[in-house]
Amino acid sequence: MVELIARPETYDGKRVRVIGFVNFEFEGNAIYLSADDWKHGVGRNSLWIDPPQGFESDSGPTARQPNRRYVIVEGTFNAKNRGHMGMHSGAIENVTRLDPWGDWRR
């Protein structure tokens, strides 16, 4: 994720795989570098994320629809899409993988 944020033009339009802390909510779908960045609203340390079709989650984590936990995401990076109100540092679109990462209970 750091590379995508630091050098977005290098990865624009390319398939990427990242690990980060995800939050899904109305007008707030994003993956952050860390849970602390999400907690403190550090939008520049995040990427807007378009969840896969049929994904519905805006509350606690579940096995099939992870939310507010670390995940691994694969999709296409769009450097120009900065999400809701331009608050993020790019976007991951056309997501083909969205899985929990590690033991989120620790």
C-alpha positions in Angstrom: 0.0 0.0 0.0 2.8 2.4 0.7 4.1 2.0 -2.9 0.6 2.8 -4.2 0.3 5.9 -2.1 3.8 7.1 -2.8 4.0 6.4 -6.5 0.4 6.1 -7.8 1.2 6.8 -11.4 3.5 3.7 -11.5 0.6 1.4 -10.7 -2.4 3.1 -12.3 -4.5 0.6 -14.2 -2.5 -2.4 -12.9 -3.7 -5.4 -10.9 -2.5 -5.1 -7.3 -2.6 -7.1 -4.1 -2.5 -5.3 -0.8 -2.9 -6.1 2.9 -4.5 -3.5 5.2 -7.2 -2.6 7.6 -10.6 -2.4 5.9 -13.7 -0.4 6.8 -17.0 -0.6 4.9 -19.7 1.9 5.6 -21.9 4.3 3.7 -19.6 6.7 1.8 -16.6 5.3 3.7 -15.4 2.1 2.0 -11.6 2.2 2.3 -8.6 0.1 3.1 -6.1 1.8 5.5 -2.4 1.1 6.2 -3.3 0.4 9.8 -6.2 0.2 12.3 -4.8 3.3 13.9 -5.0 5.2 10.6 -8.7 4.3 10.3 -9.4 5.1 14.0 -7.8 8.5 13.7 -9.3 9.3 10.2 -6.0 9.5 8.3 -7.5 9.4 4.9 -4.3 10.0 3.0 -3.1 6.6 4.4 -6.0 4.8 2.7 -7.4 3.7 -0.6 -11.0 3.8 -1.6 -12.3 0.3 -2.2 -15.1 -0.9 -4.4 -16.2 -4.1 -2.8 -17.1 -7.2 -5.0 -20.6 -7.3 -6.3 -23.1 -8.6 -3.8 -20.8 -7.6 -0.8 -22.9 -6.1 2.0 -21.3 -5.2 5.3 -21.4 -2.1 7.4 -21.1 -3.7 10.8 -18.8 -6.1 12.7 -16.6 -8.7 11.0 -18.1 -11.9 9.7 -16.4 -14.9 8.1 -17.7 -14.2 4.6 -17.8 -10.4 4.7 -14.8 -9.0 6.6 -15.1 -5.6 8.0 -13.0 -3.5 10.4 -10.2 -6.0 10.3 -7.1 -6.8 8.3 -7.7 -8.2 4.9 -5.9 -9.1 1.7 -7.4 -7.5 -1.4 -6.8 -8.0 -5.1 -8.1 -5.6 -7.7 -7.2 -2.9 -10.2 -5.6 0.3 -8.9 -7.0 3.6 -10.1 -4.8 6.5 -9.2 -7.4 9.1 -10.3 -10.3 7.8 -8.2 -9.9 9.2 -4.8 -13.2 8.0 -3.4 -15.9 9.9 -1.6 -15.0 13.6 -1.5 -11.5 12.9 -2.7 -10.4 11.8 0.8 -8.2 8.9 -0.2 -5.0 8.3 -2.1 -6.4 6.3 -5.0 -8.8 3.4 -5.3 -8.9 -0.4 -5.7 -11.6 -1.3 -8.2 -12.9 -4.5 -9.8 -12.0 -6.5 -6.6 -11.6 -10.2 -7.2 -10.3 -11.2 -3.8 -11.3 -9.9 -0.3 -10.2 -12.3 2.4 -9.5 -12.0 6.2 -5.7 -11.7 7.0 -4.2 -13.1 10.1 -5.9 -13.5 13.5 -8.0 -10.4 13.8 -8.9 -11.1 17.5 -5.4 -10.4 18.7 
